[in-house]
Amino acid sequence: MEFLRKIRNYREEENRLKWEGTFSDYLRIVQERPEVAQTAHSRVYNMIKSSGLEQRDGQKLFNFFGNEIFGLEVALERLVEEYFHPAAKRLDVRKRILLLMGPVSGGKSTIVTLLKRGLEQYSRTDEGAVYAIKGCPMYEDPLHLIPQHLRKDFYGEYGIRVEGSLSPLNVMRLEQEYNGQIEEVLVERIFFSEDNRVGIGTFTPSDPKSQDIADLTGSIDFSTIAEYGSESDPRAYRFDGELNKANRGMMEFQEMLKLDEKFLWNLLSLTQEGNFKAGRFALISADELIIAHTNETEYRTFISNKKNEALHSRIIVMPIPYNLIVSQEEKIYEKMINDSDMAHVHIAPHALRVAAIFSVLTRLETPKKAGVDLLKKMRLYDGENVEGYNQVDLEELKKEYPNEGMHGIDPRYVINRVSSAIIRKEVPSINALDVLRSLKDGLDQHASISQEDKEKYMNFIAVARKEYDDIAKNEVQKAFVYSYEDSAKTMLNNYLDNVEAYCNKNKIRDQLTGEEMNPDEKLMRSIEEQVGISENAKKAFREEILIRLSAFARNGKRFDYNSHDALREAIQKKLFADLKDVVKITTSLKTPDEAQLKKMNEVVATLIDEHGYNSTSANELLRYVGSLLNR
């Protein structure tokens, strides 16, 4: 019943948004809200802008794409700022076809779909409202009714430029239905809809021998010729081609470069002059964003053909590469899984991360910068701190290969292999090793991978496996340390007591015997060495800890286990090193004793409660780490 109520509310809202009036009424709306008369390109830009903008590390992040496109912030900023923004200002780029060029499954189609769905929603808002001459099959701009000789005056009064001529059909309707009285012409509000073919058109190439240009520009209705007496009568023409229906909005050409030449020639006039030829009529005006997408190979073939030179200058190419950020790649997989019927499957923590590491490594170009390997480059791209490198080094790496990311493993392949791993396993839970194994097995079935690439990719899987080994040991380490939280606190307090005595050149008193002793250098170094603090750096590190401790005390705060990242990591590693034998024994024994079983259950519970594992994946992780420690 709740759902039916929502349907009724939706219907009521649709009825509320409807509007109909005369051209005179429409002019009053234009005077109050000039944005209703904006161009198609301006509408798209304002739609994107209306969703909000964030700045992060000098990078513009458009919320419009936020929950759907991951890791392509640079490409999206370029798309908005170098195409949509100037096009919205009526600069010459609006007279170009926007061509998204990139590898398969890189996000091109998703971007176009977002723009289409966005326009549908935006046309239902006050800011994005669109009005058209009522009954016009092309949803023509009512301002086209204004005669050419009055448009300068209209601009002077309203500040709005009017471009384009009234279509042949509406010229006839103006005379026959309204006796030339422009102010009486009926205008209605329209709502973009791809399904209803209003303001959004889509064209897909098929067999050139059977596909007709009428699919784009409309066709003669031969059944009406007897009634109207001529093929040049606009009433005898069906203005139902994709270019007709996309007027006022956007026109998508799927795999545009596969189109036959006769279809492409129609775009020359449409892009440059804003009109196209249909039937036996004068040129028909159309205001629409033309967007296409293709892959790099087809684009290179297209531009190498001399016959296509006229179109070259009318195309703006926007590269849409693969994502190169591991954490963003994980989000892509999570989204694809959530959109599928696999959402109920438990995917252990880090399973998608190791797949993302593998994918990103296949897309990265070998760095030219000395001392940087692919793994360091991957980490820098992902925002990790890599010792000895900073933001300047990162920018230099990005400049080495401006078109990086146009090749490599695509996200669909990874999801296909994750699906395969799920089906292969009997329990509804998979881990990182299952995913890596499936990725490896699938390389033989990937038709487009050469033997050379296969060998390289196998090496990347091994690298991802090694990364996972470190992650797995660290995860179990944290779980064991959590279970030994009291031990961690004791070790922290002992270390802090010794550091304070060392820095103040004091003795330390044994709590049991009361005996005064020198600070325990062996204890302090055993902890500091866990995070790479050298003998020469120990004094500075200890003084930094003491300063931090004093700052906390002055502010009435308690210095605890989480107050210093490096110290927390050092204690975790030290404690885990001390516990390593316990871990090895606990995870390797087939029949652990009661105490060991209790400890195992505590660690499993920690992995489940604190780290997102389930019972199956937690036990698998412990067995795997036990095997690593026993090697």
SULSULGI-V230489 format. One record per pair of residues at least 24 apart in sequence whose ideal C-beta (glycine too) atoms are under 8 Angstrom apart, sorted by the first residue. I is the first residue (numbers start at 0). J is the second residue. Records with the same first field share a line. If there is no record, write none. Layout:
I: J + J
//
This chain:
16: 123 + 188 + 190
17: 187 + 188
18: 130 + 187 + 188
19: 133 + 185 + 186 + 187 + 188
20: 185 + 186
21: 182 + 183 + 184 + 185 + 186
22: 141 + 144 + 181 + 182 + 183 + 184 + 185 + 186
23: 182 + 183
24: 186
25: 130 + 141 + 186
28: 130
29: 142 + 157 + 159
30: 157
32: 125 + 128
33: 157 + 158 + 159
34: 126
35: 128 + 129 + 130
36: 140 + 142 + 159
37: 87
38: 87 + 89 + 93 + 162 + 286
39: 247 + 248 + 249 + 286 + 287 + 288
40: 83 + 86 + 87 + 93 + 288
41: 86 + 87 + 88
42: 118 + 121 + 127 + 129 + 248
43: 83 + 87 + 114 + 118 + 249 + 288
44: 79 + 83 + 84 + 86 + 87
45: 87 + 126 + 127
46: 117 + 118 + 121 + 127
47: 79 + 83 + 117
49: 121 + 124 + 126 + 127
63: 113 + 117
64: 110 + 113
67: 109 + 113 + 334
68: 106 + 109 + 110 + 113
69: 322 + 324 + 327 + 328 + 330 + 331 + 334
70: 322 + 323 + 324 + 327 + 328 + 330 + 331
71: 106 + 319 + 320 + 322
74: 317 + 318 + 319 + 320
75: 110
77: 317
78: 110 + 317
81: 315 + 317
82: 315 + 317
86: 288
89: 160
92: 315
94: 270 + 271 + 273 + 313
95: 270 + 313 + 314 + 315
96: 252 + 255 + 266 + 270 + 289 + 290 + 291 + 310 + 313 + 314 + 315
97: 288 + 289 + 290 + 291 + 315 + 317
98: 255 + 290 + 291 + 292 + 293 + 298 + 314 + 315 + 316 + 317
99: 290 + 291 + 292 + 293 + 317 + 319
100: 292 + 293 + 294 + 295 + 298 + 316 + 317 + 318 + 319
101: 292 + 294 + 295 + 318 + 319 + 320 + 321 + 405
102: 294 + 295 + 320 + 321 + 404 + 405 + 406 + 407 + 409
103: 294 + 409 + 411
104: 409 + 410 + 411 + 412
105: 319 + 320 + 321 + 409
106: 319 + 322
107: 292 + 319
108: 292
110: 319
111: 251 + 290 + 292
114: 249 + 290
115: 193 + 199 + 249 + 251
118: 191 + 198 + 199 + 248 + 249
119: 190 + 191 + 192 + 193 + 199
121: 191
122: 189 + 190 + 191 + 198
123: 190
128: 188
129: 188 + 189 + 190 + 191 + 198 + 247 + 248
130: 186 + 187 + 188 + 189
131: 186 + 187 + 189 + 247
132: 169 + 184 + 185 + 186
133: 184 + 185 + 186 + 187
134: 172 + 185
135: 166 + 168 + 169
136: 168 + 237 + 238 + 239 + 243 + 244
137: 166 + 168 + 238 + 243 + 244 + 246 + 283 + 285
138: 189 + 197 + 198 + 244 + 246 + 247
139: 165 + 166 + 169 + 246
140: 247 + 286
141: 184 + 186
143: 169 + 284
144: 169 + 173 + 181 + 184
145: 181
162: 273 + 284 + 286
163: 273 + 274 + 284 + 285 + 286
164: 274 + 281 + 282 + 284
165: 284
166: 233 + 238 + 283 + 284
167: 233 + 236 + 280 + 281 + 283
168: 233 + 234 + 236 + 238
170: 233
171: 232 + 233 + 234
189: 247
191: 247 + 248
196: 239 + 244
197: 244 + 248
198: 244 + 245 + 246 + 247 + 248 + 249
199: 244 + 245 + 248 + 249 + 250 + 251
200: 241 + 242 + 244 + 245 + 248 + 249 + 250 + 251 + 287
201: 241 + 250 + 251 + 253
202: 241 + 250 + 251 + 252 + 253 + 258 + 262
203: 253 + 254
204: 253 + 254 + 255 + 257 + 258 + 259 + 262
207: 259
210: 259 + 262
212: 261 + 262 + 265
213: 240
214: 240 + 241
215: 240 + 241 + 242 + 262 + 265 + 275
216: 240 + 242 + 243 + 265 + 275 + 276 + 277 + 278
217: 243 + 277 + 278
218: 278
219: 278
230: 278 + 279
231: 278 + 279 + 280
233: 280
236: 277 + 278 + 280
238: 277
240: 277
242: 269 + 275 + 285 + 287
243: 277 + 283 + 285
245: 285 + 287
246: 285 + 286 + 287
247: 286 + 287
248: 287 + 288
249: 287 + 288 + 289 + 290
250: 287 + 288 + 289 + 290
251: 290 + 291
252: 289 + 290 + 291 + 292
253: 291 + 292
254: 292 + 293 + 297
255: 291 + 292 + 293
256: 291 + 293 + 297 + 298 + 300 + 301
257: 293 + 297
260: 306
263: 307 + 310
266: 310 + 313
267: 309 + 310 + 313
270: 313
271: 313
292: 319
295: 405
318: 402 + 405
320: 362 + 402 + 403 + 404 + 405
321: 358 + 362 + 404 + 405 + 406 + 407 + 409
322: 359 + 404
323: 359 + 362 + 363 + 380 + 403 + 404
324: 359 + 380 + 381 + 382
325: 352 + 355 + 356 + 359 + 377 + 380 + 381
326: 355 + 381 + 382
328: 354 + 355 + 358 + 359 + 410
329: 355
331: 410
332: 410 + 413 + 414 + 417
335: 410 + 414
336: 414 + 417
339: 414 + 418
341: 417 + 418 + 421
343: 427
344: 421 + 427 + 428 + 429
345: 427 + 428 + 429 + 613 + 615 + 616
346: 417 + 428 + 429
347: 428 + 429 + 430 + 431 + 611 + 612 + 613 + 616 + 619 + 620
348: 474 + 610 + 611 + 612 + 616
349: 431 + 467 + 470 + 471 + 474
350: 417 + 429 + 430 + 431 + 433 + 434
351: 417 + 434
352: 431 + 470
353: 431 + 434 + 435 + 463 + 464 + 466 + 467 + 470
354: 413 + 416 + 417 + 434 + 435 + 438 + 463
355: 413
356: 462 + 463 + 466
357: 408 + 413 + 435 + 438 + 456 + 459 + 460 + 462 + 463
358: 407 + 408 + 410 + 413
359: 407
360: 459 + 462 + 463
361: 406 + 407 + 408 + 455 + 456 + 459
362: 403 + 404 + 406 + 407 + 408
363: 403 + 407
364: 399 + 400 + 403
366: 396 + 399
367: 399
368: 392 + 395 + 396 + 399
371: 396
373: 462
374: 462 + 466
408: 456
412: 441 + 445
413: 438
415: 441
416: 440 + 441
426: 615
428: 613 + 615 + 616
430: 616 + 619 + 620
431: 467 + 470 + 471
432: 464 + 467 + 619 + 623
435: 460 + 463 + 464 + 467
468: 627
471: 620 + 623 + 624 + 627
472: 624 + 627 + 628
474: 606 + 610 + 620 + 624
475: 582 + 602 + 606 + 620 + 621 + 624
476: 571 + 572 + 575
477: 571 + 609 + 610
478: 602 + 605 + 606 + 609 + 610
479: 574 + 575 + 578 + 581 + 582 + 602
480: 570 + 571 + 574 + 575 + 578
481: 605 + 609
482: 598 + 601 + 602 + 605
483: 574 + 578
486: 574
487: 560 + 570 + 571 + 574
488: 559 + 560
490: 526 + 570 + 573 + 574
491: 559 + 560 + 566 + 570
493: 519 + 522
494: 522 + 523 + 526 + 566 + 570
495: 544 + 548 + 558
497: 522 + 523
498: 523 + 541 + 544 + 545
499: 545 + 548
501: 541
502: 541 + 542 + 545
525: 573
526: 566 + 569 + 570 + 573
527: 569
529: 568 + 569 + 570 + 572 + 573 + 576
530: 565 + 568 + 569 + 572
532: 569
540: 565
579: 628
582: 624 + 625 + 628
583: 625 + 628 + 629
585: 621 + 625
586: 621 + 622 + 624 + 625 + 626 + 628
587: 625 + 626 + 629
//
